[in-house]
Amino acid sequence: MARTIQSLERAAAALRLLAGGERRLGLSEIASTLGLAKGTTHGLIRTLQQEGFVEQDEATGKYTLGAELLRLGNSYLDVHELRARALVWTDDLARSSGESVYLGVLHQQGVLIVHHVFRPDDSRQVLEVGAMQPLHSTALGKVLSAYDPVAHSEAADGRREAFTEATRTGLGEFEKLLDLTRARGWSADVEETWEGLASIAAPIHDRRRMPVGAVGITGAVERVCEDAEGEVHAVRARLVAAVRDCARAVSRDLGAGRF
C-alpha cells in the first residue's frame, strides 16, 4: 500500500473540521479536536492561511474557511463546458443587440475572456479570446467582483488604475458600485475602461447558485446609451434586458433553475 503524506492528511482534517459548522474555531479547539500539539497545529493553520484556504478573524483570533476554497470548488465546472453552454445564447445576444458579446471568468487578478462573438456587421474586428480585462472598471469585472468573494478580494486589495477620467478608483466608490450591481443584477461600464465604448454585463450561476462567469456586450457609447450627448449616460433598457436574459439562459443550462 502506498504511503500517505502525514502533513497533507492533517491539512485535510483541519479543513474538514472548519467546514463542519458555521462557528469559527480557535487554535486550541482545532488542536484538541485533531489530537495535535498546539505548535504543530499553529504551523499547519498558518500555512493554510498563507495559501488562502483559511482566514483569521481579527477581532476574535479564530479561524474559518478562506475564499480560495471557493475558487477550487468552482473548478469542477470546466471553462470549456461554460463556453459550450453559452454558444447558442451568446450568438442570439449578438444578433438581438447588434453588439460584440464577451464571456469572461475570473483569472488571477482580472477577467479572462473565454468566448467572443463578433458584432454582426461588416466592420473589421479582432478576436479577443484569451485577453484580460480589469476587475474594477469593466462591466464583466464589476459583476464578478460583486458576486464572487475571491474576485471581490482581488479587486478591493489590488491596484485600481485610472484608464479614463470616468474610472472610479476609490475603494468606497467601488464598494458602492458593487452594492448597486447586486441590487439590480447587472453592471455597466460607460467609458470607464475605454473612451467611446460602453458595456453591460450580468452574472452566470451554476446549479449551486455559485457565480462561475459573466456575459456582456460592448459597443459604441452612442449605441449602448440612451443619450451620448448628456452628462449622465443611461444604458438602454432593452440591452440590459437582453444581457440579463442571456445570463439567465446560460445559468439555467448549467442547472441553476429559475431566478
MIDOSE-1310 file (N, C-alpha, C; in nm, 2 decimals, decimal comma, always signed):
residues 259
mart	+0,09/-0,12/+0,00/+0,00/+0,00/+0,00/+0,09/+0,12/+0,00; +0,06/+0,22/-0,08/+0,14/+0,34/-0,09/+0,13/+0,42/+0,04; +0,24/+0,48/+0,07/+0,25/+0,56/+0,19/+0,18/+0,70/+0,17; +0,11/+0,75/+0,27/+0,05/+0,88/+0,26/+0,14/+0,98/+0,33
iqsl	+0,11/+1,11/+0,29/+0,19/+1,22/+0,35/+0,11/+1,28/+0,47; +0,17/+1,27/+0,58/+0,10/+1,30/+0,71/+0,06/+1,45/+0,71; +0,14/+1,54/+0,66/+0,11/+1,68/+0,67/-0,02/+1,71/+0,59; -0,03/+1,64/+0,47/-0,15/+1,66/+0,39/-0,27/+1,61/+0,45
eraa	-0,26/+1,49/+0,52/-0,37/+1,43/+0,59/-0,42/+1,53/+0,70; -0,32/+1,59/+0,77/-0,36/+1,68/+0,88/-0,43/+1,80/+0,82; -0,38/+1,85/+0,71/-0,43/+1,97/+0,65/-0,58/+1,94/+0,61; -0,60/+1,83/+0,54/-0,73/+1,79/+0,50/-0,83/+1,78/+0,62
aalr	-0,78/+1,72/+0,73/-0,86/+1,71/+0,85/-0,90/+1,84/+0,91; -0,80/+1,94/+0,90/-0,83/+2,07/+0,96/-0,94/+2,14/+0,87; -0,93/+2,13/+0,74/-1,03/+2,19/+0,65/-1,16/+2,13/+0,67; -1,17/+2,00/+0,69/-1,30/+1,93/+0,71/-1,36/+1,98/+0,84
llag	-1,27/+2,00/+0,94/-1,32/+2,04/+1,07/-1,38/+2,18/+1,06; -1,31/+2,27/+0,99/-1,36/+2,41/+0,98/-1,49/+2,41/+0,89; -1,50/+2,31/+0,80/-1,62/+2,31/+0,71/-1,74/+2,24/+0,78; -1,72/+2,19/+0,90/-1,82/+2,11/+0,97/-1,93/+2,19/+1,04
gerr	-1,91/+2,32/+1,05/-2,01/+2,40/+1,12/-1,99/+2,55/+1,08; -2,08/+2,63/+1,13/-2,08/+2,77/+1,10/-1,99/+2,85/+1,19; -1,97/+2,80/+1,31/-1,89/+2,88/+1,40/-1,74/+2,88/+1,37; -1,67/+2,98/+1,42/-1,53/+2,99/+1,40/-1,46/+2,91/+1,51
lgls	-1,34/+2,86/+1,49/-1,27/+2,78/+1,59/-1,14/+2,85/+1,62; -1,11/+2,84/+1,75/-0,98/+2,89/+1,80/-0,87/+2,78/+1,78; -0,74/+2,82/+1,79/-0,63/+2,73/+1,77/-0,64/+2,62/+1,87; -0,67/+2,64/+1,99/-0,67/+2,53/+2,09/-0,78/+2,43/+2,06
eias	-0,90/+2,48/+2,01/-1,01/+2,39/+1,98/-0,97/+2,30/+1,86; -0,90/+2,36/+1,76/-0,86/+2,28/+1,64/-0,76/+2,17/+1,69; -0,66/+2,22/+1,77/-0,55/+2,13/+1,81/-0,61/+2,01/+1,89; -0,71/+2,04/+1,98/-0,77/+1,94/+2,07/-0,85/+1,84/+1,99
tlgl	-0,93/+1,89/+1,89/-1,01/+1,80/+1,82/-0,93/+1,71/+1,73; -0,82/+1,77/+1,67/-0,74/+1,69/+1,58/-0,64/+1,60/+1,65; -0,62/+1,62/+1,78/-0,53/+1,55/+1,86/-0,38/+1,58/+1,83; -0,36/+1,71/+1,80/-0,22/+1,76/+1,77/-0,17/+1,85/+1,87
akgt	-0,04/+1,86/+1,87/+0,02/+1,96/+1,96/-0,01/+2,10/+1,91; -0,02/+2,20/+2,00/-0,06/+2,33/+1,96/+0,04/+2,40/+1,87; +0,16/+2,37/+1,89/+0,27/+2,42/+1,80/+0,25/+2,37/+1,66; +0,23/+2,24/+1,65/+0,21/+2,17/+1,52/+0,09/+2,23/+1,45
thgl	-0,02/+2,25/+1,52/-0,14/+2,30/+1,47/-0,13/+2,44/+1,42; -0,05/+2,52/+1,49/-0,03/+2,66/+1,46/+0,05/+2,67/+1,32; +0,15/+2,58/+1,30/+0,22/+2,58/+1,18/+0,13/+2,54/+1,06; +0,05/+2,44/+1,09/-0,04/+2,39/+0,99/-0,14/+2,50/+0,94
irtl	-0,21/+2,56/+1,04/-0,31/+2,66/+1,01/-0,24/+2,79/+0,95; -0,13/+2,82/+0,99/-0,06/+2,94/+0,93/-0,03/+2,91/+0,78; +0,01/+2,79/+0,75/+0,04/+2,76/+0,61/-0,09/+2,77/+0,53; -0,20/+2,71/+0,58/-0,33/+2,71/+0,51/-0,37/+2,86/+0,49
qqeg	-0,34/+2,94/+0,59/-0,38/+3,08/+0,59/-0,31/+3,15/+0,48; -0,18/+3,13/+0,47/-0,09/+3,19/+0,37/-0,14/+3,16/+0,23; -0,19/+3,04/+0,21/-0,24/+2,99/+0,08/-0,38/+3,03/+0,05; -0,45/+3,10/+0,15/-0,58/+3,15/+0,13/-0,69/+3,05/+0,16
fveq	-0,66/+2,93/+0,21/-0,76/+2,83/+0,24/-0,82/+2,85/+0,38; -0,76/+2,93/+0,46/-0,81/+2,96/+0,60/-0,80/+3,11/+0,62; -0,90/+3,17/+0,69/-0,89/+3,31/+0,72/-0,91/+3,32/+0,88; -0,84/+3,43/+0,93/-0,85/+3,45/+1,07/-0,93/+3,58/+1,10
deat	-1,02/+3,57/+1,19/-1,10/+3,69/+1,23/-1,01/+3,78/+1,32; -0,99/+3,90/+1,28/-0,90/+4,00/+1,35/-0,95/+4,02/+1,49; -1,08/+4,03/+1,51/-1,14/+4,06/+1,64/-1,12/+3,95/+1,74; -1,16/+3,82/+1,70/-1,16/+3,71/+1,79/-1,03/+3,62/+1,78
gkyt	-0,96/+3,63/+1,67/-0,84/+3,55/+1,65/-0,88/+3,41/+1,61; -1,01/+3,38/+1,59/-1,05/+3,25/+1,55/-1,04/+3,23/+1,40; -1,05/+3,10/+1,36/-1,03/+3,07/+1,21/-1,16/+3,02/+1,15; -1,16/+3,04/+1,02/-1,27/+2,99/+0,93/-1,22/+2,96/+0,80
lgae	-1,30/+2,89/+0,71/-1,25/+2,86/+0,58/-1,23/+2,99/+0,50; -1,13/+2,98/+0,41/-1,09/+3,10/+0,33/-1,16/+3,10/+0,19; -1,15/+3,22/+0,12/-1,22/+3,23/-0,01/-1,15/+3,15/-0,12; -1,03/+3,12/-0,10/-0,96/+3,04/-0,21/-1,03/+2,91/-0,23
llrl	-1,09/+2,86/-0,13/-1,16/+2,73/-0,15/-1,28/+2,74/-0,24; -1,34/+2,86/-0,25/-1,44/+2,89/-0,35/-1,39/+2,87/-0,49; -1,27/+2,93/-0,51/-1,21/+2,92/-0,64/-1,19/+2,77/-0,68; -1,14/+2,69/-0,59/-1,11/+2,55/-0,61/-1,25/+2,47/-0,63
gnsy	-1,34/+2,51/-0,55/-1,47/+2,44/-0,55/-1,54/+2,46/-0,69; -1,52/+2,57/-0,75/-1,58/+2,60/-0,88/-1,51/+2,54/-0,99; -1,39/+2,49/-0,97/-1,30/+2,44/-1,07/-1,36/+2,31/-1,14; -1,46/+2,25/-1,07/-1,53/+2,13/-1,13/-1,60/+2,17/-1,26
ldvh	-1,64/+2,30/-1,27/-1,70/+2,34/-1,39/-1,59/+2,39/-1,49; -1,57/+2,30/-1,58/-1,46/+2,33/-1,68/-1,50/+2,45/-1,77; -1,41/+2,54/-1,79/-1,43/+2,66/-1,87/-1,49/+2,62/-2,01; -1,44/+2,51/-2,07/-1,49/+2,47/-2,20/-1,64/+2,43/-2,19
elra	-1,68/+2,38/-2,08/-1,83/+2,35/-2,06/-1,91/+2,48/-2,05; -1,86/+2,57/-1,98/-1,92/+2,70/-1,97/-1,94/+2,76/-2,11; -1,83/+2,76/-2,18/-1,83/+2,82/-2,32/-1,93/+2,74/-2,41; -1,93/+2,61/-2,40/-2,02/+2,53/-2,48/-2,16/+2,56/-2,45
ralv	-2,20/+2,57/-2,32/-2,33/+2,60/-2,28/-2,38/+2,74/-2,33; -2,28/+2,83/-2,34/-2,31/+2,97/-2,38/-2,31/+3,00/-2,53; -2,27/+2,90/-2,61/-2,25/+2,93/-2,75/-2,38/+2,98/-2,82; -2,49/+2,91/-2,81/-2,61/+2,95/-2,88/-2,66/+3,08/-2,82
wtdd	-2,66/+3,09/-2,69/-2,72/+3,21/-2,62/-2,64/+3,34/-2,66; -2,51/+3,33/-2,66/-2,43/+3,45/-2,69/-2,44/+3,49/-2,84; -2,46/+3,39/-2,93/-2,49/+3,42/-3,07/-2,62/+3,49/-3,08; -2,72/+3,45/-3,01/-2,85/+3,51/-3,01/-2,84/+3,66/-2,95
lars	-2,76/+3,67/-2,85/-2,74/+3,81/-2,79/-2,68/+3,90/-2,89; -2,58/+3,85/-2,96/-2,51/+3,94/-3,06/-2,61/+3,98/-3,17; -2,69/+3,89/-3,21/-2,79/+3,92/-3,31/-2,90/+4,02/-3,26; -2,94/+4,00/-3,14/-3,05/+4,09/-3,09/-3,00/+4,22/-3,04
sges	-2,88/+4,23/-3,00/-2,82/+4,36/-2,95/-2,75/+4,44/-3,06; -2,70/+4,36/-3,16/-2,62/+4,42/-3,26/-2,48/+4,46/-3,22; -2,44/+4,41/-3,10/-2,30/+4,44/-3,05/-2,22/+4,32/-3,02; -2,09/+4,34/-2,99/-2,00/+4,23/-2,96/-2,04/+4,17/-2,82
vylg	-2,02/+4,04/-2,81/-2,06/+3,97/-2,69/-1,93/+3,91/-2,63; -1,91/+3,92/-2,50/-1,80/+3,86/-2,43/-1,84/+3,77/-2,32; -1,77/+3,66/-2,30/-1,79/+3,57/-2,19/-1,66/+3,57/-2,11; -1,67/+3,60/-1,98/-1,55/+3,62/-1,90/-1,56/+3,54/-1,77
vlhq	-1,44/+3,49/-1,72/-1,43/+3,43/-1,59/-1,31/+3,49/-1,52; -1,31/+3,47/-1,38/-1,21/+3,52/-1,30/-1,08/+3,44/-1,33; -0,97/+3,52/-1,35/-0,84/+3,45/-1,36/-0,73/+3,54/-1,30; -0,67/+3,49/-1,20/-0,57/+3,57/-1,12/-0,63/+3,70/-1,08
qgvl	-0,58/+3,82/-1,12/-0,63/+3,94/-1,08/-0,72/+4,01/-1,18; -0,77/+3,94/-1,28/-0,85/+4,00/-1,38/-0,96/+3,91/-1,44; -1,02/+3,96/-1,55/-1,12/+3,88/-1,62/-1,06/+3,82/-1,75; -1,07/+3,69/-1,76/-1,02/+3,62/-1,88/-1,13/+3,60/-1,97
ivhh	-1,12/+3,65/-2,10/-1,22/+3,64/-2,20/-1,21/+3,50/-2,26; -1,31/+3,41/-2,24/-1,31/+3,28/-2,29/-1,39/+3,25/-2,41; -1,48/+3,35/-2,45/-1,56/+3,34/-2,57/-1,59/+3,48/-2,62; -1,58/+3,51/-2,75/-1,61/+3,64/-2,80/-1,69/+3,62/-2,93
vfrp	-1,81/+3,68/-2,94/-1,89/+3,68/-3,06/-1,88/+3,82/-3,13; -1,84/+3,82/-3,25/-1,82/+3,95/-3,32/-1,96/+4,02/-3,34; -1,95/+4,15/-3,34/-2,06/+4,24/-3,37/-2,11/+4,20/-3,51; -2,24/+4,17/-3,53/-2,29/+4,12/-3,66/-2,31/+4,23/-3,77
ddsr	-2,19/+4,28/-3,81/-2,19/+4,37/-3,92/-2,06/+4,35/-4,00; -2,03/+4,43/-4,10/-1,92/+4,40/-4,19/-1,79/+4,48/-4,14; -1,79/+4,53/-4,02/-1,67/+4,60/-3,97/-1,56/+4,51/-3,94; -1,44/+4,56/-3,95/-1,32/+4,48/-3,92/-1,31/+4,46/-3,77
qvle	-1,29/+4,34/-3,72/-1,29/+4,31/-3,58/-1,18/+4,21/-3,54; -1,13/+4,22/-3,42/-1,02/+4,13/-3,38/-1,07/+4,04/-3,27; -1,04/+3,91/-3,28/-1,09/+3,81/-3,18/-1,01/+3,83/-3,05; -1,08/+3,84/-2,94/-1,02/+3,88/-2,81/-1,02/+3,76/-2,71
vgam	-1,05/+3,64/-2,76/-1,04/+3,53/-2,67/-0,90/+3,52/-2,61; -0,89/+3,50/-2,48/-0,76/+3,50/-2,42/-0,71/+3,63/-2,36; -0,78/+3,74/-2,40/-0,74/+3,87/-2,35/-0,79/+3,88/-2,20; -0,72/+3,97/-2,13/-0,75/+4,00/-1,99/-0,81/+4,14/-1,98
qplh	-0,92/+4,15/-1,90/-0,98/+4,28/-1,87/-0,97/+4,31/-1,72; -0,96/+4,43/-1,68/-0,95/+4,46/-1,53/-1,08/+4,44/-1,46; -1,07/+4,41/-1,33/-1,19/+4,38/-1,25/-1,27/+4,50/-1,21; -1,19/+4,61/-1,18/-1,25/+4,73/-1,11/-1,33/+4,82/-1,21
stal	-1,30/+4,82/-1,34/-1,36/+4,92/-1,43/-1,45/+4,86/-1,53; -1,44/+4,73/-1,57/-1,52/+4,68/-1,68/-1,65/+4,63/-1,62; -1,75/+4,62/-1,70/-1,88/+4,56/-1,66/-1,87/+4,42/-1,62; -1,79/+4,34/-1,70/-1,77/+4,20/-1,66/-1,70/+4,19/-1,52
gkvl	-1,60/+4,27/-1,50/-1,52/+4,27/-1,38/-1,60/+4,31/-1,26; -1,68/+4,41/-1,27/-1,77/+4,45/-1,16/-1,87/+4,35/-1,12; -1,92/+4,28/-1,22/-2,02/+4,17/-1,19/-1,95/+4,06/-1,12; -1,83/+4,02/-1,16/-1,76/+3,91/-1,09/-1,72/+3,95/-0,95
sayd	-1,68/+4,08/-0,94/-1,64/+4,13/-0,81/-1,76/+4,14/-0,71; -1,88/+4,16/-0,77/-2,00/+4,17/-0,68/-2,05/+4,04/-0,63; -2,03/+3,93/-0,71/-2,09/+3,80/-0,68/-1,98/+3,70/-0,63; -1,86/+3,72/-0,66/-1,75/+3,62/-0,63/-1,66/+3,68/-0,52
pvah	-1,66/+3,62/-0,40/-1,58/+3,68/-0,30/-1,43/+3,68/-0,33; -1,38/+3,59/-0,41/-1,24/+3,59/-0,45/-1,21/+3,71/-0,54; -1,30/+3,73/-0,64/-1,28/+3,84/-0,73/-1,29/+3,97/-0,65; -1,38/+3,98/-0,56/-1,40/+4,10/-0,48/-1,27/+4,13/-0,40
seaa	-1,21/+4,03/-0,34/-1,09/+4,05/-0,27/-0,98/+4,09/-0,36; -0,97/+4,03/-0,48/-0,86/+4,07/-0,57/-0,88/+4,22/-0,62; -1,00/+4,26/-0,64/-1,03/+4,39/-0,69/-1,01/+4,50/-0,58; -1,06/+4,46/-0,46/-1,05/+4,56/-0,35/-0,91/+4,58/-0,30
dgrr	-0,83/+4,47/-0,30/-0,69/+4,48/-0,24/-0,59/+4,52/-0,35; -0,63/+4,50/-0,48/-0,53/+4,53/-0,58/-0,53/+4,68/-0,62; -0,44/+4,71/-0,72/-0,43/+4,85/-0,77/-0,54/+4,88/-0,87; -0,62/+4,98/-0,84/-0,73/+5,02/-0,93/-0,68/+5,14/-1,02
eaft	-0,64/+5,10/-1,14/-0,58/+5,20/-1,23/-0,69/+5,29/-1,29; -0,66/+5,42/-1,31/-0,75/+5,51/-1,38/-0,72/+5,50/-1,53; -0,80/+5,44/-1,61/-0,78/+5,43/-1,75/-0,84/+5,55/-1,83; -0,94/+5,61/-1,77/-1,00/+5,73/-1,83/-1,04/+5,82/-1,72
eatr	-1,10/+5,94/-1,75/-1,14/+6,03/-1,64/-1,26/+5,97/-1,57; -1,33/+5,88/-1,63/-1,45/+5,82/-1,57/-1,43/+5,71/-1,48; -1,30/+5,65/-1,48/-1,27/+5,54/-1,39/-1,28/+5,57/-1,25; -1,36/+5,49/-1,17/-1,37/+5,51/-1,03/-1,26/+5,42/-0,96
tglg	-1,17/+5,49/-0,89/-1,06/+5,42/-0,83/-1,06/+5,41/-0,68; -1,15/+5,49/-0,62/-1,16/+5,49/-0,47/-1,23/+5,36/-0,42; -1,18/+5,31/-0,31/-1,24/+5,19/-0,26/-1,39/+5,21/-0,22; -1,42/+5,32/-0,16/-1,56/+5,35/-0,12/-1,65/+5,35/-0,24
efek	-1,61/+5,42/-0,34/-1,69/+5,43/-0,47/-1,71/+5,29/-0,53; -1,60/+5,21/-0,53/-1,60/+5,08/-0,59/-1,70/+4,99/-0,51; -1,70/+5,00/-0,38/-1,79/+4,91/-0,30/-1,94/+4,95/-0,32; -1,96/+5,08/-0,34/-2,10/+5,13/-0,37/-2,14/+5,07/-0,51
lldl	-2,05/+5,07/-0,60/-2,09/+5,02/-0,74/-2,12/+4,87/-0,72; -2,05/+4,79/-0,64/-2,08/+4,65/-0,62/-2,21/+4,63/-0,55; -2,24/+4,72/-0,46/-2,38/+4,71/-0,39/-2,49/+4,73/-0,49; -2,47/+4,83/-0,58/-2,57/+4,86/-0,68/-2,58/+4,75/-0,78
trar	-2,47/+4,68/-0,81/-2,47/+4,57/-0,90/-2,55/+4,45/-0,85; -2,53/+4,43/-0,72/-2,60/+4,32/-0,65/-2,75/+4,35/-0,64; -2,78/+4,48/-0,62/-2,92/+4,52/-0,60/-3,00/+4,50/-0,73; -2,94/+4,53/-0,85/-3,01/+4,53/-0,97/-2,98/+4,41/-1,06
gwsa	-2,87/+4,34/-1,03/-2,84/+4,21/-1,10/-2,76/+4,23/-1,23; -2,71/+4,35/-1,25/-2,62/+4,37/-1,37/-2,53/+4,50/-1,34; -2,43/+4,51/-1,43/-2,34/+4,63/-1,41/-2,31/+4,69/-1,55; -2,27/+4,81/-1,55/-2,23/+4,88/-1,67/-2,09/+4,95/-1,66
dvee	-2,04/+4,97/-1,77/-1,91/+5,05/-1,78/-1,93/+5,14/-1,90; -1,94/+5,27/-1,86/-1,95/+5,37/-1,97/-1,83/+5,46/-1,97; -1,74/+5,42/-2,06/-1,61/+5,49/-2,08/-1,52/+5,49/-1,96; -1,54/+5,39/-1,87/-1,45/+5,38/-1,76/-1,32/+5,30/-1,79
tweg	-1,33/+5,23/-1,90/-1,21/+5,15/-1,94/-1,15/+5,19/-2,07; -1,25/+5,22/-2,17/-1,21/+5,26/-2,30/-1,29/+5,38/-2,34; -1,23/+5,49/-2,38/-1,31/+5,61/-2,42/-1,39/+5,57/-2,55; -1,52/+5,62/-2,55/-1,60/+5,59/-2,66/-1,68/+5,46/-2,66
lasi	-1,65/+5,37/-2,56/-1,71/+5,24/-2,55/-1,79/+5,23/-2,42; -1,90/+5,15/-2,43/-1,98/+5,12/-2,31/-2,01/+4,97/-2,31; -2,03/+4,92/-2,19/-2,06/+4,78/-2,17/-2,16/+4,75/-2,07; -2,23/+4,64/-2,09/-2,33/+4,59/-1,99/-2,30/+4,45/-1,97
aapi	-2,31/+4,40/-1,84/-2,28/+4,26/-1,81/-2,37/+4,21/-1,70; -2,39/+4,08/-1,69/-2,47/+4,01/-1,59/-2,40/+3,88/-1,55; -2,43/+3,83/-1,43/-2,36/+3,71/-1,38/-2,42/+3,58/-1,43; -2,34/+3,48/-1,44/-2,38/+3,34/-1,47/-2,36/+3,26/-1,35
hdrr	-2,46/+3,18/-1,31/-2,45/+3,09/-1,19/-2,46/+2,95/-1,23; -2,41/+2,86/-1,14/-2,43/+2,72/-1,17/-2,54/+2,66/-1,09; -2,55/+2,53/-1,08/-2,66/+2,46/-1,01/-2,67/+2,49/-0,86; -2,55/+2,53/-0,81/-2,55/+2,56/-0,66/-2,57/+2,71/-0,64
rmpv	-2,60/+2,78/-0,75/-2,62/+2,93/-0,75/-2,49/+3,00/-0,72; -2,37/+2,93/-0,75/-2,24/+3,00/-0,73/-2,21/+3,07/-0,86; -2,14/+3,19/-0,85/-2,10/+3,26/-0,97/-1,99/+3,19/-1,04; -2,00/+3,17/-1,17/-1,90/+3,10/-1,24/-1,85/+3,18/-1,36
gavg	-1,91/+3,29/-1,39/-1,87/+3,37/-1,50/-1,96/+3,49/-1,52; -1,94/+3,56/-1,62/-2,02/+3,68/-1,66/-2,03/+3,69/-1,81; -2,14/+3,74/-1,86/-2,16/+3,76/-2,00/-2,20/+3,91/-2,02; -2,15/+3,97/-2,13/-2,18/+4,11/-2,15/-2,17/+4,15/-2,30
itga	-2,21/+4,27/-2,33/-2,19/+4,33/-2,46/-2,11/+4,45/-2,45; -2,04/+4,49/-2,55/-1,96/+4,61/-2,56/-1,98/+4,68/-2,70; -2,01/+4,81/-2,69/-2,03/+4,88/-2,82/-2,00/+5,03/-2,80; -2,02/+5,10/-2,91/-2,00/+5,25/-2,90/-2,10/+5,31/-2,81
verv	-2,06/+5,41/-2,73/-2,15/+5,48/-2,64/-2,28/+5,52/-2,70; -2,27/+5,58/-2,82/-2,40/+5,63/-2,88/-2,50/+5,52/-2,91; -2,45/+5,39/-2,92/-2,54/+5,28/-2,95/-2,59/+5,22/-2,82; -2,50/+5,21/-2,72/-2,54/+5,14/-2,60/-2,61/+5,23/-2,50
ceda	-2,59/+5,36/-2,51/-2,65/+5,45/-2,41/-2,76/+5,53/-2,48; -2,86/+5,57/-2,40/-2,97/+5,65/-2,45/-2,93/+5,79/-2,50; -2,85/+5,86/-2,43/-2,81/+5,99/-2,47/-2,66/+6,02/-2,45; -2,59/+6,00/-2,56/-2,44/+6,01/-2,55/-2,40/+6,15/-2,54
egev	-2,49/+6,25/-2,56/-2,45/+6,39/-2,55/-2,46/+6,45/-2,41; -2,55/+6,38/-2,33/-2,57/+6,43/-2,19/-2,45/+6,40/-2,10; -2,46/+6,46/-1,98/-2,35/+6,44/-1,88/-2,37/+6,30/-1,82; -2,49/+6,25/-1,80/-2,52/+6,12/-1,75/-2,56/+6,03/-1,86
havr	-2,48/+5,92/-1,87/-2,51/+5,82/-1,98/-2,60/+5,71/-1,92; -2,72/+5,69/-1,96/-2,81/+5,59/-1,92/-2,80/+5,48/-2,03; -2,77/+5,36/-1,99/-2,76/+5,25/-2,09/-2,91/+5,21/-2,12; -2,92/+5,16/-2,25/-3,05/+5,13/-2,30/-3,12/+5,01/-2,23
arlv	-3,24/+5,03/-2,18/-3,31/+4,93/-2,10/-3,32/+4,80/-2,18; -3,35/+4,80/-2,31/-3,37/+4,68/-2,39/-3,24/+4,60/-2,40; -3,12/+4,67/-2,39/-2,99/+4,60/-2,40/-2,97/+4,53/-2,26; -3,00/+4,60/-2,15/-2,99/+4,54/-2,02/-3,07/+4,41/-2,01
aavr	-3,20/+4,42/-2,06/-3,29/+4,31/-2,06/-3,23/+4,19/-2,14; -3,17/+4,22/-2,26/-3,12/+4,12/-2,34/-3,00/+4,05/-2,28; -2,91/+4,13/-2,21/-2,79/+4,07/-2,15/-2,84/+3,98/-2,03; -2,93/+4,03/-1,95/-2,98/+3,95/-1,84/-3,05/+3,82/-1,88
dcar	-3,13/+3,83/-1,99/-3,19/+3,71/-2,04/-3,09/+3,61/-2,08; -2,98/+3,65/-2,15/-2,88/+3,56/-2,19/-2,81/+3,50/-2,07; -2,78/+3,58/-1,97/-2,71/+3,52/-1,85/-2,80/+3,42/-1,78; -2,93/+3,45/-1,77/-3,03/+3,35/-1,71/-3,03/+3,22/-1,79
avsr	-3,04/+3,24/-1,92/-3,05/+3,12/-2,01/-2,92/+3,03/-1,99; -2,80/+3,09/-1,99/-2,68/+3,01/-1,97/-2,69/+2,94/-1,83; -2,73/+3,02/-1,73/-2,73/+2,97/-1,59/-2,83/+2,85/-1,58; -2,94/+2,86/-1,65/-3,04/+2,75/-1,65/-2,98/+2,63/-1,71
dlga	-2,90/+2,65/-1,82/-2,84/+2,53/-1,89/-2,74/+2,47/-1,80; -2,68/+2,54/-1,70/-2,59/+2,49/-1,61/-2,65/+2,43/-1,48; -2,79/+2,44/-1,48/-2,86/+2,38/-1,37/-2,90/+2,47/-1,26; -2,89/+2,60/-1,28/-2,92/+2,70/-1,18/-3,07/+2,71/-1,15
grf	-3,16/+2,67/-1,25/-3,30/+2,68/-1,23/-3,35/+2,82/-1,25; -3,47/+2,85/-1,21/-3,53/+2,98/-1,23/-3,48/+3,08/-1,12; -3,45/+3,20/-1,16/-3,41/+3,31/-1,07/-3,42/+3,44/-1,14
